[in-house]
Amino acid sequence: MRIQHAAKTDVGMKRDNNEDNMLVFPEQNVFAVFDGMGGHAAGEVASAIASTEVKEFFSFTGKDEEATWPFKGDRTKSYDENRCVTAIKLANARIIEASEQDGAKKNMGTTAVLVHFVERNGTGPKALVAHVGDSRVYLFRQGRLERITIDHSLVEEYLRMGKITQEEAKNFPQKNIILRALGQQKVVDVEINAYAPQPGDIFLACSDGLSGMVTDEVMQAILQKTPNLEAATKKLIDTTNANGGVDNVTVILAQYQPQ
């Protein structure tokens, strides 16, 4: 399989430093976004640790499939699903380790969203999407954009339980409260789902700097009108900043092409 990609991160219009990090690792077909949080620039430390750990784990296991993993796999999941989940769990452990060693970095954390494309022994291609927190993945297929991750956030939980409406969610006062992140607890629950990609599908991974400033409809229109991935990535970030750019913003576009 061939994955075409474009990626860009930007500090935005209001922040002094960029606490987002991204991982673009085409050798292993891994694309990930990490949105850090925590005072004293600790957010960017947490997201950088996550990016480094995930890359190292995929490099290490890519060379040796029999390599011993630091966490036990889930028997109900495939090798590749367990690999994604373990990479994120390992990042969580490393962030906690670093925060325990430095009081200034106490409680630092990061979201994580990862897309991994795999094709094995005749089972057909898969796009594995793993996430923790409110960074998102969207699927752009045949001109339509659909969000395929559910935020691990208070507002999303209230929506799911029917406590608030979609309209009320737009102005929900605790919009920034997320229920899961790396670096907060020793055991992290990583959500993972598998998709069967079709030729031309674009997977859009982003921090909430994009999804909080640009509506899904506008994102869809940009992708419809801008087939070039580099140009579309730039346009998404420029639109975010034109709308106020209150947060750091990171966008990765990864397009599936069969050989």
ChimeraX attribute file (.defattr): number of C-alpha atoms within 10 A of each C-alpha:
attribute: neighborCount
match mode: 1-to-1
recipient: residues
	/A:1	13
	/A:2	14
	/A:3	18
	/A:4	15
	/A:5	21
	/A:6	18
	/A:7	22
	/A:8	17
	/A:9	22
	/A:10	23
	/A:11	19
	/A:12	23
	/A:13	16
	/A:14	12
	/A:15	13
	/A:16	11
	/A:17	14
	/A:18	19
	/A:19	26
	/A:20	29
	/A:21	29
	/A:22	27
	/A:23	19
	/A:24	18
	/A:25	15
	/A:26	15
	/A:27	9
	/A:28	14
	/A:29	19
	/A:30	22
	/A:31	26
	/A:32	29
	/A:33	32
	/A:34	34
	/A:35	31
	/A:36	29
	/A:37	23
	/A:38	18
	/A:39	13
	/A:40	11
	/A:41	17
	/A:42	21
	/A:43	26
	/A:44	24
	/A:45	24
	/A:46	33
	/A:47	29
	/A:48	22
	/A:49	21
	/A:50	35
	/A:51	24
	/A:52	14
	/A:53	21
	/A:54	25
	/A:55	20
	/A:56	13
	/A:57	18
	/A:58	20
	/A:59	14
	/A:60	12
	/A:61	15
	/A:62	13
	/A:63	9
	/A:64	10
	/A:65	11
	/A:66	8
	/A:67	10
	/A:68	9
	/A:69	15
	/A:70	10
	/A:71	13
	/A:72	9
	/A:73	15
	/A:74	12
	/A:75	8
	/A:76	8
	/A:77	12
	/A:78	10
	/A:79	12
	/A:80	16
	/A:81	21
	/A:82	19
	/A:83	21
	/A:84	23
	/A:85	24
	/A:86	22
	/A:87	23
	/A:88	27
	/A:89	24
	/A:90	19
	/A:91	26
	/A:92	27
	/A:93	19
	/A:94	18
	/A:95	29
	/A:96	21
	/A:97	14
	/A:98	17
	/A:99	20
	/A:100	13
	/A:101	11
	/A:102	9
	/A:103	9
	/A:104	14
	/A:105	21
	/A:106	19
	/A:107	21
	/A:108	26
	/A:109	30
	/A:110	35
	/A:111	29
	/A:112	31
	/A:113	27
	/A:114	28
	/A:115	26
	/A:116	22
	/A:117	24
	/A:118	17
	/A:119	12
	/A:120	9
	/A:121	6
	/A:122	6
	/A:123	8
	/A:124	10
	/A:125	19
	/A:126	20
	/A:127	22
	/A:128	20
	/A:129	26
	/A:130	23
	/A:131	30
	/A:132	28
	/A:133	26
	/A:134	28
	/A:135	27
	/A:136	27
	/A:137	28
	/A:138	19
	/A:139	23
	/A:140	21
	/A:141	15
	/A:142	12
	/A:143	13
	/A:144	13
	/A:145	21
	/A:146	15
	/A:147	14
	/A:148	15
	/A:149	22
	/A:150	17
	/A:151	20
	/A:152	20
	/A:153	20
	/A:154	17
	/A:155	26
	/A:156	19
	/A:157	16
	/A:158	14
	/A:159	15
	/A:160	12
	/A:161	10
	/A:162	10
	/A:163	11
	/A:164	15
	/A:165	14
	/A:166	12
	/A:167	8
	/A:168	12
	/A:169	16
	/A:170	11
	/A:171	10
	/A:172	15
	/A:173	10
	/A:174	11
	/A:175	14
	/A:176	12
	/A:177	13
	/A:178	18
	/A:179	16
	/A:180	23
	/A:181	25
	/A:182	33
	/A:183	29
	/A:184	19
	/A:185	14
	/A:186	12
	/A:187	11
	/A:188	18
	/A:189	14
	/A:190	19
	/A:191	15
	/A:192	19
	/A:193	14
	/A:194	15
	/A:195	13
	/A:196	11
	/A:197	21
	/A:198	16
	/A:199	14
	/A:200	16
	/A:201	19
	/A:202	26
	/A:203	26
	/A:204	27
	/A:205	29
	/A:206	30
	/A:207	30
	/A:208	22
	/A:209	25
	/A:210	27
	/A:211	16
	/A:212	16
	/A:213	19
	/A:214	19
	/A:215	12
	/A:216	16
	/A:217	11
	/A:218	13
	/A:219	21
	/A:220	18
	/A:221	14
	/A:222	17
	/A:223	23
	/A:224	15
	/A:225	10
	/A:226	14
	/A:227	10
	/A:228	11
	/A:229	19
	/A:230	15
	/A:231	13
	/A:232	21
	/A:233	23
	/A:234	17
	/A:235	16
	/A:236	21
	/A:237	24
	/A:238	15
	/A:239	17
	/A:240	25
	/A:241	23
	/A:242	13
	/A:243	12
	/A:244	12
	/A:245	23
	/A:246	17
	/A:247	25
	/A:248	27
	/A:249	31
	/A:250	29
	/A:251	27
	/A:252	27
	/A:253	26
	/A:254	28
	/A:255	21
	/A:256	21
	/A:257	15
	/A:258	11
	/A:259	7
